[in-house]
Amino acid sequence: MQATSNGKLIQSGISEKLGQVFQAIATFFACFIIALISQWKLTLILMSILPALLIIVGIVGGLDAAIETKILKLYGQAGSFVETVLASIRTTKAFGLAPRMSDQYSNILHEARVLGDRKNALYSFMFGGEYFVIFAGMSLAFWQGISMLARGEVSKIGTIFTVLFSVILAASTLNSIAPHMVTFSRAATAAGELFQLIDRESRINPFDDSGDKPTTTQGSLELKDVVFSYPSRPDTRVLNGYSLSIPAGKVTALVGPSGSGKSTIIGLLERWYMPTSGSIELDGRSLEDLNLKWLRTNLRLVQQEPVLFNGTIYENICTGLIGTPWEHDCPEEKLRRVQTAAQTAFADGFIQALPQGFDTCVGERGSLLSGGQKQRIAIARSLISEPKVLLLDEATSALDPYAESAVQKALDAASKDRTTIVIAHKLKTIQNADNIVVMDRGSIIEQGRHSDLVARGGTYAKLVQAQDLSTASSDDTSDTCSEIADEDIDYDLHKGTGIFRTVLKLVGLVPEIRLWILLVAATCIVGASVYPGQTILLGRVMDVLKADDMQKQGNFLALMFFVMALGLIMVYGILGWATNVVSQTFAQRIREDLFSFIIRQDLAFFDRPENTVGALTSRIDSYAQAIFELMGFTIAIITMALVSVFVCGILSIGFSWKLGLVGVCAGIPPMLIGGYARIRLETKMDADMDANFSTSASLASETVTAIRTVSSLAIEQNVLRRYTSELDQAINRSRSPLFQIMIWFSLTQSIEYLILALGFWYGSKLVSENQITFYQFFVSFMGVYFSGQGAGQMFSFASSFTKANSAANYFFWLRDLEPTIPETTDSIDNAPADGCKSYDLKDLEFSYPLAPNNRVLKGLSLKIEPGQFVAFVGASGCGKSTMVSLLERFYDPTNDKITIDGTSSLADLNPRLYRANVSLVQQEPTLFPTRIRENIVMGVDQAYGDLAEDGVSDKMVEAACRAANAWDFVSSLPDGLGTPWGTGGSQLSGGQRQRIAIARALIRNPNVILLDEATSALDTESEKVVQAALIEAATSGSRITIAVAHRLSTIFHADCIFVFHHGRVAEAGSHVDLIAQAGLYKKMCEAQSLEALAA
């Protein structure tokens, strides 16, 4: 999210603030040019303030940029952390990790806060120094100007007035741009970070169009003495002199334990990485010599964990056509190809059953589809382009038995005359391969056909025997029963409140800094008194110039301005320090609270289309930034401007009620009306822009998260075009409201000069008629001028007002938003009385919140006794994973029909206290970007009460790893349990991630274990060991184990197997009983049979 967050900082720095600074600079130099023409000598003396200002800004700017660079890096880490947690919200909920995630996030923000506090002295020096130099310059102007007039170096009083007022106006413009220096510094630092990212050259550049594009491709691949180590682990060789010849048009299968290098070969073929040494060739050409996009278009990959993009099923499958000759076919031809690909992938059945068919939205990362449905769409996406080489990395691991059998036949057919490389743990899926390569620790230990390897009785034969499930072979398929509807529900996010009320609510949000806020308010009042004081002093200029002791009085006047300058050092020094304390506190608090408010929400909140991971992550950063900008020096300047409007207006009326009333009443109300209208328009536009830009932020987040899928499909340019198009649309939508806003902005700017014209005309008239003295005119006129200037300065921050107001409204709305399943530890009485020993579900009904009219569970009833090991099986989309979500209490059923321990309703229990008794292992395991040990012990404090993470011994962690068959690979790592891993565990193989997730579940010693395809990514040997451990864990005491499985060999020993069909339990009983019934379960077993061939 660095691009999004830094982009907003840059936008803030180059928006209307930049225009105002250019205007101020132009005014500043125009004033000095006029002054030079009028009296060059005096002007040159006064220009000495410029080097002083440049020195102050230069020193502070350099130090500030260095600190801000570090802060932005920490905010980048914080954004990545938020993105990881929100993408893993189910794991966070299941293990009660919200408090721990909040603490870790706060730790990152605390580091940023410590750095931010270093700016206290910088801003104190900068603001105090700037205002001192400006007012000291005015003191110098009076002193030298009156001295030169007394010595006769200046002959006309008018010349002195011209120079003096030019200096005053120049000083006023410098006053107006001083508050923007912080914004510019942050924008410049953010731009530097982005430019580094933009200028970074990739060794493997997908936008580089160089390289060969052969007109024909046979599809033969050869790896020659390939040595490879991941860049993050250069000392650990994954492949060591690996050589393999893959003939064109043949099926080559890679099997072996997790971490043996199978998926690494896929990564090298996709050119995600370059071999350390050795070469990889396609049809005799080195992959490095081929055009990267051409290569990836001709090699299509179906990954173990399929990733879909937020859009319709049709759009997702069509993605596979990008870069192919059929990319620009007519819509009818594209639809025909999509339908054919869906039929080949056995996806057309469940797609046609959906209310909107191919136009059904799949949700963020395909969240509205089951795992099997996502995988079939991913297969269709790869097959639609008719690739020469097909890479299948556990492509059928998430399919139910019916779908797996049919899809496997489709893949077998698709593999004919096509080079196919298959990675598989289910050996049944590769028994017809032309060559089976058995790998271990980056080397080949045996290879050959299925029958030959079984006859040898080696490693492969043992793997086959371990997976055999004795039933006769049979062909049968069944339609899936997935039904998903997407209903557009109006969702009024938050109602707006006025800016002043919002500021008051923000002030009351952080009571620990109320003294600092009071200090800011006090210094603002003192600082605002400068303007009436300055007005009175300026009013004496004419009398001083006519006095006999002009030199003496002139020196006194200059001394008063210098005293004022000294006072401003203290006032603005305190203000710079105090406002930075306040703004840094708000920056930390708003981020912490927003994150906390978001992760406390239930799953229905995250299912909403506007609450994608990217959109929520962007809101946390941009809304905190908007409030940070307002609740610092900006609000102090606004407060001083507001005070000066009233004080100077009263002063003007007090010295000349006629001139004062005319100036104040004719000028201030129109400025206030124009400014208020501008704020209202900007508030509406900002809300619309937030909605528009959230789409692009979600797209960016989705793309980065799914970068392997994006790169394998070679759609980087297409995604970039989509992203650019979304930004262009957002900009185009803003043009009309911007035009309206600028009309009001122009009005408020012009009124300031109209007030001056009116004041000069009417004031001169009053003086000429002897109704007022020149002194009264001058003080009253300057009072009107400073009052109008204050109003103009106040509304120059209109964009800061509107952005902060929108952000604060969302913040307070989210704070008050209670989840439908509230998570609170206030009442310990709401914990399960007996620790979840049994479940009783009667006539269960359930519909997802986004599809209330589409029932997923339809009168489902089942009972789970203490200590039972039960399994949920059935076709994809029939409600198995939905049941896991209900038992985890991610959702509540439509009717309250889940009873715990025969007495407690699940809906009445505190969800966090209930989940402390339950451990979940999901089909797609999620790890967090931290050490292995920390990933395993996450959530353990919920299971052990007062036992904190530090109280978990390494022996406990080792025991959990051994139970999950993870200890061997963990202990082989250089840092063992202390080994850090990338976001989402990206540097682990799928099987390794799953074993870590299983260890995390087992270390809690839960009363209930929920296994949602927990062993789907394990190799055969690991599966046997882990399955034995899970069986042992299931049979210990009265623990309940509930397993959702497609691989029936993992659950045939369950005490009770529930067969789901159309949202109900169609069959129930033990494996033997269900086989005897010869119903759905037996057909599923037959579809998975692998006949072991004896030698």
Rosetta blueprint (number, residue, H / E / L):
1 M L
2 Q H
3 A H
4 T H
5 S H
6 N H
7 G H
8 K H
9 L H
10 I H
11 Q H
12 S H
13 G H
14 I H
15 S L
16 E H
17 K H
18 L H
19 G H
20 Q H
21 V H
22 F H
23 Q H
24 A H
25 I H
26 A H
27 T H
28 F H
29 F H
30 A H
31 C H
32 F H
33 I H
34 I H
35 A H
36 L H
37 I H
38 S H
39 Q L
40 W H
41 K H
42 L H
43 T H
44 L H
45 I H
46 L H
47 M L
48 S L
49 I H
50 L H
51 P H
52 A H
53 L H
54 L H
55 I H
56 I H
57 V H
58 G H
59 I H
60 V H
61 G H
62 G H
63 L H
64 D H
65 A H
66 A H
67 I H
68 E H
69 T H
70 K H
71 I H
72 L H
73 K H
74 L H
75 Y H
76 G H
77 Q H
78 A H
79 G H
80 S H
81 F H
82 V H
83 E H
84 T H
85 V H
86 L H
87 A H
88 S L
89 I H
90 R H
91 T H
92 T H
93 K H
94 A H
95 F L
96 G L
97 L L
98 A H
99 P H
100 R H
101 M H
102 S H
103 D H
104 Q H
105 Y H
106 S H
107 N H
108 I H
109 L H
110 H H
111 E H
112 A H
113 R H
114 V H
115 L H
116 G H
117 D H
118 R L
119 K H
120 N H
121 A H
122 L H
123 Y H
124 S H
125 F H
126 M H
127 F H
128 G H
129 G H
130 E H
131 Y H
132 F H
133 V H
134 I H
135 F H
136 A H
137 G H
138 M H
139 S H
140 L H
141 A H
142 F H
143 W H
144 Q H
145 G H
146 I H
147 S H
148 M H
149 L H
150 A H
151 R H
152 G L
153 E L
154 V L
155 S L
156 K L
157 I H
158 G H
159 T H
160 I H
161 F H
162 T H
163 V H
164 L H
165 F H
166 S H
167 V H
168 I H
169 L H
170 A H
171 A H
172 S H
173 T H
174 L H
175 N H
176 S H
177 I H
178 A H
179 P H
180 H H
181 M H
182 V H
183 T H
184 F H
185 S H
186 R H
187 A H
188 A H
189 T H
190 A H
191 A H
192 G H
193 E H
194 L H
195 F H
196 Q H
197 L H
198 I H
199 D H
200 R L
201 E L
202 S L
203 R L
204 I L
205 N L
206 P L
207 F L
208 D L
209 D L
210 S L
211 G L
212 D E
213 K L
214 P L
215 T L
216 T L
217 T L
218 Q L
219 G L
220 S L
221 L E
222 E E
223 L E
224 K E
225 D E
226 V E
227 V E
228 F E
229 S E
230 Y L
231 P L
232 S L
233 R L
234 P L
235 D L
236 T L
237 R E
238 V E
239 L E
240 N E
241 G E
242 Y E
243 S E
244 L E
245 S E
246 I E
247 P L
248 A L
249 G L
250 K L
251 V E
252 T E
253 A E
254 L E
255 V E
256 G L
257 P L
258 S L
259 G L
260 S L
261 G L
262 K H
263 S H
264 T H
265 I H
266 I H
267 G H
268 L H
269 L H
270 E L
271 R L
272 W L
273 Y L
274 M L
275 P L
276 T L
277 S E
278 G E
279 S E
280 I E
281 E E
282 L E
283 D L
284 G L
285 R E
286 S E
287 L H
288 E H
289 D H
290 L E
291 N L
292 L H
293 K H
294 W H
295 L H
296 R H
297 T H
298 N H
299 L E
300 R E
301 L E
302 V E
303 Q L
304 Q L
305 E L
306 P L
307 V L
308 L L
309 F L
310 N L
311 G L
312 T E
313 I H
314 Y H
315 E H
316 N H
317 I H
318 C H
319 T H
320 G H
321 L H
322 I L
323 G L
324 T L
325 P L
326 W L
327 E L
328 H L
329 D L
330 C L
331 P H
332 E H
333 E H
334 K H
335 L H
336 R H
337 R H
338 V H
339 Q H
340 T H
341 A H
342 A H
343 Q H
344 T H
345 A L
346 F L
347 A L
348 D H
349 G H
350 F H
351 I H
352 Q H
353 A H
354 L L
355 P L
356 Q L
357 G H
358 F H
359 D H
360 T L
361 C E
362 V L
363 G L
364 E H
365 R H
366 G H
367 S L
368 L L
369 L L
370 S L
371 G H
372 G H
373 Q H
374 K H
375 Q H
376 R H
377 I H
378 A H
379 I H
380 A H
381 R H
382 S H
383 L H
384 I L
385 S L
386 E L
387 P L
388 K L
389 V E
390 L E
391 L E
392 L E
393 D E
394 E L
395 A L
396 T L
397 S L
398 A L
399 L L
400 D L
401 P H
402 Y H
403 A H
404 E H
405 S H
406 A H
407 V H
408 Q H
409 K H
410 A H
411 L H
412 D H
413 A H
414 A H
415 S H
416 K L
417 D L
418 R L
419 T E
420 T E
421 I E
422 V E
423 I E
424 A L
425 H L
426 K L
427 L H
428 K H
429 T H
430 I H
431 Q L
432 N L
433 A L
434 D L
435 N E
436 I E
437 V E
438 V E
439 M E
440 D E
441 R L
442 G L
443 S E
444 I E
445 I E
446 E E
447 Q E
448 G E
449 R L
450 H H
451 S H
452 D H
453 L H
454 V H
455 A H
456 R H
457 G L
458 G L
459 T H
460 Y H
461 A H
462 K H
463 L H
464 V H
465 Q H
466 A H
467 Q H
468 D L
469 L L
470 S L
471 T L
472 A L
473 S L
474 S L
475 D L
476 D L
477 T L
478 S L
479 D L
480 T L
481 C L
482 S L
483 E L
484 I L
485 A L
486 D L
487 E L
488 D L
489 I L
490 D L
491 Y L
492 D L
493 L L
494 H L
495 K L
496 G L
497 T L
498 G L
499 I H
500 F H
501 R H
502 T H
503 V H
504 L H
505 K H
506 L H
507 V H
508 G L
509 L L
510 V L
511 P H
512 E H
513 I H
514 R H
515 L H
516 W H
517 I H
518 L H
519 L H
520 V H
521 A H
522 A H
523 T H
524 C H
525 I H
526 V H
527 G H
528 A H
529 S L
530 V H
531 Y H
532 P H
533 G H
534 Q H
535 T H
536 I H
537 L H
538 L H
539 G H
540 R L
541 V H
542 M H
543 D H
544 V H
545 L H
546 K H
547 A L
548 D L
549 D L
550 M H
551 Q H
552 K H
553 Q H
554 G H
555 N H
556 F H
557 L H
558 A H
559 L H
560 M H
561 F H
562 F H
563 V H
564 M H
565 A H
566 L H
567 G H
568 L H
569 I H
570 M H
571 V H
572 Y H
573 G H
574 I H
575 L H
576 G H
577 W H
578 A H
579 T H
580 N H
581 V H
582 V H
583 S H
584 Q H
585 T H
586 F H
587 A H
588 Q H
589 R H
590 I H
591 R H
592 E H
593 D H
594 L H
595 F H
596 S H
597 F H
598 I H
599 I H
600 R L
601 Q L
602 D L
603 L H
604 A H
605 F H
606 F H
607 D H
608 R L
609 P L
610 E L
611 N L
612 T L
613 V H
614 G H
615 A H
616 L H
617 T H
618 S H
619 R H
620 I H
621 D H
622 S H
623 Y H
624 A H
625 Q H
626 A H
627 I H
628 F H
629 E H
630 L H
631 M H
632 G H
633 F H
634 T H
635 I H
636 A H
637 I H
638 I H
639 T H
640 M H
641 A H
642 L H
643 V H
644 S H
645 V H
646 F H
647 V H
648 C H
649 G H
650 I H
651 L H
652 S H
653 I H
654 G H
655 F H
656 S L
657 W H
658 K H
659 L H
660 G H
661 L H
662 V H
663 G H
664 V H
665 C H
666 A H
667 G H
668 I H
669 P H
670 P H
671 M H
672 L H
673 I H
674 G H
675 G H
676 Y H
677 A H
678 R H
679 I H
680 R H
681 L H
682 E H
683 T H
684 K H
685 M H
686 D H
687 A H
688 D H
689 M H
690 D H
691 A H
692 N H
693 F H
694 S H
695 T H
696 S H
697 A H
698 S H
699 L H
700 A H
701 S H
702 E H
703 T H
704 V H
705 T H
706 A L
707 I H
708 R H
709 T H
710 V H
711 S H
712 S H
713 L L
714 A L
715 I L
716 E H
717 Q H
718 N H
719 V H
720 L H
721 R H
722 R H
723 Y H
724 T H
725 S H
726 E H
727 L H
728 D H
729 Q H
730 A H
731 I H
732 N H
733 R H
734 S H
735 R H
736 S H
737 P H
738 L H
739 F H
740 Q H
741 I H
742 M H
743 I H
744 W H
745 F H
746 S H
747 L H
748 T H
749 Q H
750 S H
751 I H
752 E H
753 Y H
754 L H
755 I H
756 L H
757 A H
758 L H
759 G H
760 F H
761 W H
762 Y H
763 G H
764 S H
765 K H
766 L H
767 V H
768 S H
769 E L
770 N L
771 Q L
772 I L
773 T L
774 F H
775 Y H
776 Q H
777 F H
778 F H
779 V H
780 S H
781 F H
782 M H
783 G H
784 V H
785 Y H
786 F H
787 S H
788 G H
789 Q H
790 G H
791 A H
792 G H
793 Q H
794 M H
795 F H
796 S L
797 F L
798 A H
799 S H
800 S H
801 F H
802 T H
803 K H
804 A H
805 N H
806 S H
807 A H
808 A H
809 N H
810 Y H
811 F H
812 F H
813 W H
814 L H
815 R H
816 D H
817 L L
818 E L
819 P L
820 T L
821 I L
822 P L
823 E L
824 T L
825 T L
826 D L
827 S L
828 I H
829 D H
830 N H
831 A L
832 P L
833 A L
834 D L
835 G L
836 C L
837 K L
838 S L
839 Y E
840 D E
841 L E
842 K E
843 D E
844 L E
845 E E
846 F E
847 S E
848 Y L
849 P L
850 L L
851 A L
852 P L
853 N L
854 N L
855 R E
856 V E
857 L E
858 K E
859 G E
860 L E
861 S E
862 L E
863 K E
864 I E
865 E L
866 P L
867 G L
868 Q L
869 F E
870 V E
871 A E
872 F E
873 V E
874 G E
875 A L
876 S L
877 G L
878 C L
879 G L
880 K H
881 S H
882 T H
883 M H
884 V H
885 S H
886 L H
887 L H
888 E L
889 R L
890 F L
891 Y L
892 D L
893 P L
894 T L
895 N L
896 D L
897 K L
898 I E
899 T E
900 I E
901 D L
902 G L
903 T L
904 S E
905 S E
906 L H
907 A H
908 D H
909 L L
910 N L
911 P H
912 R H
913 L H
914 Y H
915 R H
916 A L
917 N L
918 V E
919 S E
920 L E
921 V E
922 Q L
923 Q L
924 E L
925 P L
926 T L
927 L L
928 F L
929 P L
930 T L
931 R E
932 I H
933 R H
934 E H
935 N H
936 I H
937 V H
938 M L
939 G L
940 V H
941 D H
942 Q H
943 A H
944 Y H
945 G L
946 D L
947 L L
948 A L
949 E H
950 D H
951 G H
952 V L
953 S L
954 D H
955 K H
956 M H
957 V H
958 E H
959 A H
960 A H
961 C H
962 R H
963 A H
964 A L
965 N L
966 A L
967 W H
968 D H
969 F H
970 V H
971 S H
972 S L
973 L L
974 P L
975 D L
976 G H
977 L H
978 G H
979 T L
980 P E
981 W L
982 G L
983 T H
984 G H
985 G H
986 S L
987 Q L
988 L L
989 S L
990 G H
991 G H
992 Q H
993 R H
994 Q H
995 R H
996 I H
997 A H
998 I H
999 A H
1000 R H
1001 A H
1002 L H
1003 I L
1004 R L
1005 N L
1006 P L
1007 N L
1008 V E
1009 I E
1010 L E
1011 L E
1012 D E
1013 E L
1014 A L
1015 T L
1016 S L
1017 A L
1018 L L
1019 D L
1020 T H
1021 E H
1022 S H
1023 E H
1024 K H
1025 V H
1026 V H
1027 Q H
1028 A H
1029 A H
1030 L H
1031 I H
1032 E H
1033 A H
1034 A H
1035 T H
1036 S L
1037 G L
1038 S L
1039 R L
1040 I E
1041 T E
1042 I E
1043 A E
1044 V E
1045 A L
1046 H L
1047 R L
1048 L H
1049 S H
1050 T H
1051 I L
1052 F L
1053 H L
1054 A L
1055 D L
1056 C E
1057 I E
1058 F E
1059 V E
1060 F E
1061 H E
1062 H L
1063 G L
1064 R E
1065 V E
1066 A E
1067 E E
1068 A E
1069 G E
1070 S L
1071 H H
1072 V H
1073 D H
1074 L H
1075 I H
1076 A H
1077 Q H
1078 A L
1079 G L
1080 L H
1081 Y H
1082 K H
1083 K H
1084 M H
1085 C H
1086 E H
1087 A H
1088 Q L
1089 S L
1090 L L
1091 E L
1092 A L
1093 L L
1094 A L
1095 A L
